[in-house]
Amino acid sequence: MPEREPVTEERILAAAVRLADAEGVDALSMRRLGRELGVEAMALYNHVANKDAILDGLVEVVLAEIETPAPDDEWKDAMRRRAASARAVFLSHPWAIGLLESRPQNSSPRRLGYYDAVLGALSRAGFDSRLAMRAFSAIDAYVYGSILQELALAFDDDASLQEVGADLMEQMASSYPHLTAATGDAMADGYDHAEEFMFGLELLIDAFERKRDDN
């Protein structure tokens, strides 16, 4: 009989990520995680303090997956890569935005270091501290809003999306012609959420570059 792999904090967090991805954060419990790992729930307390510690650990896992600006990165490239990386991470973990924003008390070195790296990239590019924080906040708000919208519009496949879109446009065409035209563009073959995301991001980056230059 093969020896059971020992329980560690890393394994607990990995199991928590898998479960949250499959069923959402609300599915997490010590008992359920113990069952996923093949141990009693009480055994988990040898490695994590409680469920809150696991939730804070999930925040750490998410932040570790997002690309952080390096000291020698050009600021616009750094903002693009970070935003694109965050988009990919949040789409793969749909629960992550809600959890990240619900646990502001988590001031771990990783979280603080992540914030500092982003602000540092802006500071080195000539942003004063106030404008850097505004840029950071605005870009994050754009990322979060775009992801939540994309997740809300998720369909199993493009065919399902186009079928629903066609029905909606037929119903709306006479009463809402402008909305129908815009919806048709979004439902057309070749519509790329990533491309649209980057288009909006570039507008933000350009606006903050102009604001920096005006200061």
C-alpha positions in Angstrom: 0.0 0.0 0.0 1.6 3.3 -1.0 2.5 5.7 1.7 0.1 8.7 2.0 1.6 12.0 1.1 2.0 14.1 4.2 -0.3 17.1 4.8 1.4 20.5 4.5 0.2 24.0 4.3 1.1 24.1 0.6 -1.0 21.0 -0.1 -3.9 22.5 1.9 -3.8 25.7 -0.1 -3.5 23.8 -3.4 -6.6 21.8 -2.5 -8.4 25.0 -1.5 -7.6 26.5 -4.9 -8.9 23.5 -6.7 -12.1 23.4 -4.7 -12.7 27.2 -5.0 -12.1 27.0 -8.8 -14.6 24.1 -9.0 -17.3 25.2 -6.6 -16.5 28.7 -5.3 -15.0 30.0 -2.0 -18.3 29.3 -0.2 -17.6 25.6 -0.6 -14.5 25.8 1.5 -14.6 24.3 5.0 -12.1 22.5 7.1 -14.1 19.3 6.9 -14.4 19.5 3.1 -10.7 20.2 2.7 -9.9 17.3 5.0 -12.0 15.1 2.9 -10.2 16.3 -0.3 -6.8 15.5 1.3 -7.9 12.2 2.9 -7.6 13.3 6.5 -9.7 14.3 9.4 -10.5 18.1 9.5 -8.7 18.3 12.9 -5.5 17.3 11.2 -5.4 20.5 9.2 -5.1 22.6 12.4 -1.5 21.3 12.7 -0.6 23.3 9.6 -3.1 26.2 9.5 -4.7 28.2 12.3 -8.2 28.3 11.0 -10.3 28.9 7.9 -9.4 32.6 7.9 -5.7 31.6 7.6 -6.6 29.5 4.5 -8.5 32.4 2.9 -5.5 34.7 3.6 -3.3 32.0 2.1 -5.5 32.0 -1.1 -4.9 35.7 -1.4 -1.1 35.0 -1.3 -1.5 32.3 -4.0 -3.3 34.6 -6.3 -0.9 37.5 -5.9 2.0 35.1 -6.5 0.5 34.3 -9.9 0.3 37.9 -11.0 3.3 39.3 -12.8 4.9 42.0 -10.6 6.9 44.9 -12.1 10.7 44.5 -11.9 12.9 47.5 -10.9 14.2 48.0 -14.5 10.8 47.6 -16.3 9.6 50.5 -18.5 6.5 51.7 -16.7 4.0 51.4 -19.5 5.1 47.8 -20.4 5.0 47.0 -16.7 1.4 48.2 -16.4 0.4 46.3 -19.5 1.9 43.1 -18.4 0.6 43.3 -14.9 -2.9 44.0 -16.1 -2.8 41.3 -18.7 -1.4 38.9 -16.1 -4.1 39.8 -13.5 -6.8 39.3 -16.2 -5.5 35.8 -16.9 -5.3 35.0 -13.2 -8.7 36.3 -12.3 -10.4 34.5 -15.2 -8.8 31.2 -14.1 -9.9 31.9 -10.5 -13.3 33.6 -10.8 -13.6 33.8 -7.0 -10.3 35.7 -6.6 -11.4 39.4 -7.0 -14.1 39.1 -4.3 -11.8 37.3 -1.9 -8.9 39.8 -2.5 -11.1 42.8 -1.8 -12.9 41.2 1.2 -9.7 40.7 3.1 -8.1 44.2 3.4 -6.7 43.3 6.8 -4.3 40.9 5.1 -1.1 43.0 5.2 1.4 40.2 4.4 4.9 40.9 3.1 3.8 39.5 -0.3 0.8 41.8 -0.6 2.6 44.9 0.6 5.5 44.0 -1.7 3.1 43.6 -4.7 1.7 47.1 -4.0 5.1 48.6 -3.5 6.4 47.2 -6.8 3.6 48.7 -8.8 3.9 52.0 -7.1 7.6 51.9 -7.5 7.4 51.4 -11.3 5.2 54.5 -11.5 7.4 56.5 -9.2 10.5 55.8 -11.2 8.7 57.0 -14.3 8.1 60.4 -12.7 4.7 60.0 -11.1 4.4 61.7 -7.7 3.0 59.6 -5.0 -0.6 60.8 -5.3 -0.8 60.4 -9.0 0.9 57.0 -8.8 -1.8 55.9 -6.3 -4.5 57.2 -8.6 -3.1 55.4 -11.6 -2.8 52.2 -9.6 -6.3 52.4 -8.3 -7.8 53.3 -11.7 -6.1 50.5 -13.5 -7.1 48.0 -10.8 -10.7 49.3 -11.0 -10.7 48.8 -14.8 -9.2 45.3 -14.5 -11.7 44.2 -11.9 -14.7 45.7 -13.7 -13.7 44.2 -17.1 -13.2 40.8 -15.5 -16.5 40.8 -13.7 -18.3 41.8 -16.9 -16.5 39.1 -18.9 -17.3 36.5 -16.3 -21.0 37.6 -16.2 -21.2 37.2 -20.0 -19.5 33.8 -20.1 -21.0 31.1 -22.3 -20.0 27.5 -22.9 -19.0 28.2 -26.4 -19.1 30.8 -29.2 -22.1 29.1 -30.8 -24.2 29.5 -27.6 -23.2 33.2 -27.3 -24.2 33.9 -30.9 -27.5 32.1 -30.6 -28.5 34.1 -27.5 -27.2 37.3 -29.1 -29.2 36.7 -32.3 -32.4 36.2 -30.3 -31.7 39.4 -28.3 -31.0 41.5 -31.3 -34.1 40.4 -33.0 -36.2 41.4 -30.0 -34.4 44.7 -29.5 -33.9 45.9 -33.1 -36.9 48.2 -33.5 -36.8 49.7 -30.0 -33.1 50.0 -29.3 -31.3 50.4 -32.6 -28.0 51.7 -31.2 -27.8 49.0 -28.5 -28.6 46.4 -31.2 -25.7 47.6 -33.4 -23.3 47.6 -30.5 -24.4 44.1 -29.4 -24.0 42.9 -33.0 -20.4 44.0 -33.0 -19.7 42.2 -29.7 -21.4 39.0 -30.9 -19.6 38.9 -34.3 -17.0 36.3 -35.2 -13.6 37.4 -34.2 -14.6 39.5 -31.3 -11.7 39.2 -28.8 -12.2 40.1 -25.2 -8.4 40.3 -24.6 -8.0 42.8 -27.5 -10.9 44.9 -26.2 -9.4 44.8 -22.7 -6.0 46.0 -23.9 -7.7 48.8 -25.9 -9.3 50.2 -22.8 -6.1 49.8 -20.8 -4.1 51.8 -23.4 -6.6 54.7 -23.0 -6.0 54.7 -19.3 -2.2 54.5 -19.6 -2.2 57.3 -22.2 -4.4 59.5 -20.0 -2.1 59.0 -17.0 1.0 59.7 -19.1 -0.5 63.0 -20.2 -1.5 63.8 -16.6 2.0 63.1 -15.4 3.5 65.3 -18.1 1.1 68.2 -17.2 2.3 68.2 -13.6 
